[in-house]
Amino acid sequence: MLALLLFIIIRWQIADIVKVNSNDMAATYQKGDALLVNKWRRQPRHYEVVWFTYPLPDSGQKAPLFLQRCVALPGDSFVIADKVLLVNKAPLNDTAELRQNYFIKLDACYPDSNSLLQFGLTEGGSISEEFDFSYALTKKQADSLKRYPYVVKLEPKLEKKTLPDETVFPYSLNQKWNLDNFGPLYIPRKGDTLRLDTLNLPLYETLITRYEGNRLLVKKDSIFINEQAAKWYVCRQNYYFVMGDNRDNAYDSRSFGFLPEAFIKGVVTLSLSRKH
């Protein structure tokens, strides 16, 4: 009985074993992998993988739990420039085995099942009838595939800086951002005073309302928070920016924006699954 009670306390307060439920972290973790999470640690460091409650669930549905990598901390300035991550103007040292989408042109043939298995082509497929394909690959996979005799062209997918994506946070054409070219974005920390105007308000609207429980109203060029005119806002908690290692196929902070500290459930400390 005592052992069972101790097990329950550990699972509830100290650590938990969670299963990867999406492909956001491929190729680092595969769907179904078991990971040990430290639930005491809810303030991750750069590049640690966090377990968190998805901050913007559909109305009436239980919020899912995600696993993604923390790439920017409270107080950081964050930029993505042609897929390169910059934190406080310095490139982030990506040590994980990242996966991204590649365009592939073959010489008048389709890959057979043996080729798909040999090169690990599991995410993607044909994009035209002219032997054009798109697959999510690691750099190692891409280098191996280049030696395939029927590959005419292989290059990473890259969105242009001048091509805004309205599905990318903050969903405003005032910030012409996309998945590959994003920011600069300041990551708020507790106690920060944010200057507000109608141009930058889309960056902070969800933070002010959903995450910190305020009423927000815009009348012409004036902003009102809890019925009071506001040109500034003081943050009441820390925020983070997270991304999946499956960079072109992850639904992460580039889509939902800041991750509030209150939504973080723990930090991954160990993979309990065999190395892939």
N, C-alpha and C positions, 0 to 999 in steps of 0.2 A: 504493500500500500504506500509506504514511504517512497519507494523507488518511483512508483507511478506519479506521485505528487511532485517529486523533484523533476521528473521528465516534463510534466505539464508546466511547471514554473519556468524551466529552461526554454521550452518552446514559446511560452507567452512573453517572457521578459528579456531573455538573453540572446537566443539564437533560434534560427529556423532553417529548415531544409525546403527549398523552393525549386520548382521545375520551370525551365525555360518554356514559355508558351507562345513564342513567335519567332520569326526569322530576323528580327531586328539586330541581333548580335552575331549573326553568322558572318565570318567563319570562326569567330572566337568560341562561341557556344552554339550548339545546335538545339533545335526544338526537341524538348524532352530531356535534356541534360539536367542533372540535379546539382544545385549549388548551395553552399552553406552561407547563410547571411547573419552578420553580426547586428542584432537589433539594438544594441546599446549605442552604436555609432550611427548618428543621423546627420553628421556634418562631414560629408565626404571631402577628400582631397582631390587635386587634379588627377584625372584619368582613372579614378576608381569607378567600379561598376556599382550602381545603386539600384535598390529595389524600391519602387514607389507606386503610389496610387495615381492613376491617370487623372490629371487635374481638370479635364473638361469632358466628363461623361455625358452621354445622351440623357435627356430628361427622363426620369422614371426608371433608369437602368442602373444597376450596381456598377460602380467604377471598377474597371479592370486593373490588375497589377502589372507593371512593366519592369523590365530590366534593361538599363541603358548606361552608357558611360558618361561620367561627369567631365565636361571639357572646360567649363568656366565657373568660377566661384563668385560669391558675393563681393562686389567691389572691382571685379575684372572688367576690362573692355575687350569685347570679342568680335572677331572678323573672320569671315571665310572668303578667301580670294583665290578663285580658280581651284577650288577644292582644298586649298591649304588653310589650316586652322591657325589663326594668330590670336594669342592671348597677351594683352598688354603690349602689343606690337611685335611680340616675339613668336616665331613658329612653335606650335605645340609639337613635342616629340611623340609622334604616333608610334607606339611600340607594339600595338596589337596587329594581328593579321587582318587587315581591313579588306572589305569586299566592295567593289563598285561595278557599275554597268559598263560594258564594252560593246561597241559596234563591231560586227564581224562580217566580212565579205568573203564568200567562198567561190571557188572556181567551178561553177556549174554542177554542184552536187549538194545533197543534204546529209548532215551527220547521221550515221546510223546509231543504233542503241549502244554498240560497243564503244564508239567514239564518245558518245555522251557520258558513258560511265568512266572511260579512261581519263577524260579531262575534267571530270566533276561538273559537267554542265547540267545543273539541276534547277536553276532559276532563270527563266527566260525562254526564248524561242524565236521562231521566224517572224520577221516584221515586213516582209515583202515577198513577192513571187520571183524576185531577181536574185535569190540566194543571199539575201541580207538577213542578219540575225542580231539579236541583242541578248547577252547573257551577263549575269552577275558573277564576277571572277575576282579572285585574289591576284596580286601581281605575279605570284609564283605560277598560278594556273595560266595567266595570260602569256607569260614567257614560254611556258611549255606548249601552249596552243599555237604560238607563232611558228613553231617548227613543223606543224602539221602541213603536209605538202600542198593541200588544197586551199589553204588560207591565203587570200589575195591581200586582205587589208584587215588590220585589227587596231582599234584605237579606243581610248576611254571616252565615255560620253561626258560632255562638258557644256553646261548652259552658259550663254554669253552674259556678260555684265549688263548689257543694255536690254535684256529680255526679262521683264518683271513677271513674277508668278503670283497671282492673286490668291493662291491657296497657301502661300507661305506667310508666316507671321511677319508683320501685324496686319496682313490682308489689306494693305493700303498702297495706292500708287504713289503716294508721297515718298515711300521707301521702295525703290526699284530693286527688290531683292528676289533671289531665287535660291534653290538648294545648294548651288555651287558658288554663288557670290552673295554674301549676306553680311549685313552690318555696315558700319560699326554699331554695336549695341552694348550699352552699359548694363551690367548685371547688378540690380539694386541689393543693398544690404540693410539690415535693421538700423534705423536711425538716419538713413540717408534722406536728404531733402531734395525732391525732384521738382524741377521747374516745369510747369505745365503751360501748354498753349494748344490751340486747336490742331496744329500740325503734328505735334508729337503725342497727343492724347491717345491715339490708337495703340501706342506702345504700352501704356500704363492703365488703360481702361479696365481690363479684366483684373489686374492686380488690385486696383482701388476698390472695385465693386465685389467681385466674386471671392477673391482671396482675403480681403481685409474688411468686407462687410459694410461698405459705405454706399450711400445713395449718390448717384452722379447725374448731373443734368447739364446740357449745353444749350445756351440761348444765344443765338447769333455768334458772336466771338467771345462770349463769356462762359466760364466754367464754374459750376456750383457743386460743391461736395457737402452733403447733408444740409442743403439749403443755404450754405454760406459761400460767397464768392471766393474762388480759390485760384491762385497763381502758383502755388507750391503744394507739395504733398510730402509728408514724412512717413517713410515706410515703417511698418510695425514688425516685420520679420525678414529673414534672409531669403534670397532666391538663388537658383542655380540654372545652368544651361546644360542639357544632356543631349547626347547623340548616340545612335546605333552604330555599331561597327560595320553593318551592312549599309553603307553610307547612302546609296541611291534608292534604297527600298525600305528605309526605316521611317516610322511615323514618330518624330521626336520633337525637340524644342524648336526646330525650324518650322514646325507645323503648329504646335500648341503654345509656344512662347516660354515664359519663365516657369521654372518648377519651384513652387514654394517649399521651404524647409519642412513645414508642417505635413507635407504629403510624403516625405521620405520615410520609409519603414526600416531601412537598414542598408549596410554596405556589404557587398559580396566579399568573402574572405577566402573561399576555397571551392574548386570544382570537384564534385564527388563522382563525376563521370570520367570514363577513360579519355585520354587525349585522342583527338581525331586526326 
